[in-house]
Amino acid sequence: MAIRTLVWGENVHDRESKIVQNIYPDGMHTAIADGLNEDDGLSASTAVLQDVEHGLTEQRLAETDVLIWWGHAAHGDVSDDIVDRVQQRVWEGMGLIVLHSAHFSKIFRRLMGTPCSLCWREAGERERLWVINPAHPIVQGIGPYFELPNAEMYGEPFAVPEPMETVLVSWFEGGEVFRSGLTYQRGAGKIFYFRPGHETYPIYHNEDVKRVLKNAVHWARSAAPAWTSVDDAPNRPVDQALEPLEEKGPRLHKDGEAGLR
C-alpha cells in the first residue's frame, strides 16, 4: 500500500501574494504533494488552514501515515485542539515532516519543548546544503551537497533540542551556517525538520529538494500499528502483579483510581 501522506499548508501568502502565486499557482501545498506523487510508493493529498477543522479531522489523521507541515504567517490561527490532536497522532506513530518557517509552528514548538528560534535574512542568497551522513535514508540519491541559487538565510543558534541525527547542514552566501536537516522521535512518531522552503523562491520545484522530501516520507512512515494506548497511565493493583506481592505502607489512591495529571 502506498504511504498515505497529507501535506498541510496555511495557504495565506499562496492566496495573497502575486509573487507566490506566479511560482505556485495552485499553492505551495499542491506543489509539494505533486512532487511526492511522482513516487509510486506515495499517495499525497492536501489540507489547508481554511478547511473545516483545518482539514485535520480525527478520521483524516487516523488515515495519515506521514503529515507534512508548512506554515509562516498564521501559526497563531491554528486551533490548540487541533495541535493536541496532531501531537497525539505523532505519539501514536504518525510521521511528521516540518518545513522551513514551520519551525515556529505550534506543533513543532510543542513537540520540541524549546523556543525553536533562529536568525534570518531575506536576500535571495545562495545556499549550499551539505550531506552529513551519505548512508542516511533521507539523503539517498543526493550527492555530497546540493545548491539552491536563491534562499532565505536561516542562521545559528537554532534553539531546538539536540537531534537524533543531523542529516544536512547549510552554508549561505553571507557566511552563516545552519543545521538544516534534523531528525527526532517523540513517542512512536519520527520527526524530520527540513529548512528549505521560502515562498518567493521556487524551492519546491527543485529536484534535490523533492528527492529529500520523498525519502523523508519513506523514512518517517511507521510500519507498526498505531500505539493508541501511548497516553494511558493505568493503575495496576497489587493483585495483578506478575509476582506475589505484599502491600506495604499507606497509599493515596484506591485500586483502579485514575492518577493525577
C-alpha positions, -999 to +999 in steps of 0.1 A: +000+000+000+013+035-009+023+056+021-006+079+029+009+114+031-010+146+039+006+179+030-008+207+053-003+244+043-016+275+059-024+289+024-021+326+033+007+340+011-004+315-015-036+334-019-025+370-011+009+374-028+012+377-066+048+367-064+040+334-046+011+328-070+033+331-100+056+304-086+030+282-070-003+289-089-021+261-071-005+268-037+027+255-022+009+226-006-002+214-040+033+217-055+047+197-026+021+170-030+026+168-068+063+163-062+056+134-038+031+118-061+059+113-087+069+084-064+046+054-070+051+044-034+035+076-021-001+088-021-002+125-012-032+148-007-036+183+008-053+202+035-052+239+044-058+261+074-091+274+060-107+239+058-131+228+084-110+217+114-080+229+093-086+197+073-072+177+102-102+158+114-097+128+136-106+105+107-082+122+083-054+120+107-062+084+115-058+076+078-025+095+075+009+078+078+030+109+074+020+146+078+040+174+062+035+208+078+042+242+062+033+275+079+046+310+082+021+339+087-007+323+107+008+300+133-014+316+160-046+308+139-041+271+143-065+258+170-049+244+201-074+215+200-061+206+165-025+208+178-034+184+206-049+160+180-018+161+158+005+157+188-015+126+199-011+110+164+026+117+164+029+100+198+010+071+183+034+067+154+024+091+126+054+106+109+058+144+109+079+165+085+082+202+094+093+226+067+111+259+068+092+286+088+071+260+104+099+259+130+077+284+148+045+264+143+026+254+175+030+217+168+068+218+163+074+240+194+051+218+214+070+186+204+104+202+208+097+219+242+120+248+232+117+283+216+128+270+182+142+305+175+169+314+150+183+344+130+173+350+094+178+373+064+157+376+032+182+385+005+179+357-021+214+344-014+229+311-025+225+282-001+247+251-002+234+221+017+260+196+028+251+159+034+265+148+068+258+111+066+257+098+030+243+065+042+212+080+058+179+071+041+168+107+038+197+117+015+198+087-008+202+099-044+217+132-032+254+139-039+279+153-013+259+186-015+233+205-035+227+242-040+198+265-041+205+297-061+182+318-041+171+312-005+161+330+027+190+326+052+185+309+085+214+311+109+225+296+142+219+294+170+188+273+164+171+268+197+160+232+194+169+201+213+199+180+203+186+158+174+189+121+170+209+129+139+219+160+119+214+149+082+221+182+064+240+214+072+236+246+052+261+273+043+249+307+030+265+332+007+265+357+035+286+334+056+261+319+081+256+282+087+225+263+099+216+227+108+190+223+081+180+186+083+173+172+118+157+140+130+138+134+162+114+109+177+085+117+201+066+087+214+064+063+184+065+091+158+095+101+137+100+138+130+122+155+104+128+192+102+139+204+067+149+240+063+144+250+026+112+265+015+107+303+014+076+312-006+092+337-030+117+312-045+108+280-064+123+258-037+097+230-040+103+227-078+139+218-071+147+181-079+170+176-049+145+192-025+118+169-039+141+139-036+148+147+001+111+150+008+102+117-009+130+100+010+119+116+043+083+104+039+096+068+034+119+072+065+091+087+087+065+062+080+060+036+107+050+000+096+037-008+131+001-004+141-008+029+158+002+029+195-032+041+206-026+035+243+005+056+244-012+082+266-027+057+290-014+055+326-033+026+342-033+019+379-022-017+382-034-031+415-014-054+438-034-084+429-025-080+393+013-080+399+032-107+379+048-120+411+033-124+446+034-091+462+026-079+498+014-044+501+034-023+525+027+012+539-001+037+532-011+049+498-030+079+483-050+061+456-076+033+456-075+003+433-085+014+398-085+051+406-070+073+379-037+090+385-033+127+389-022+148+358 
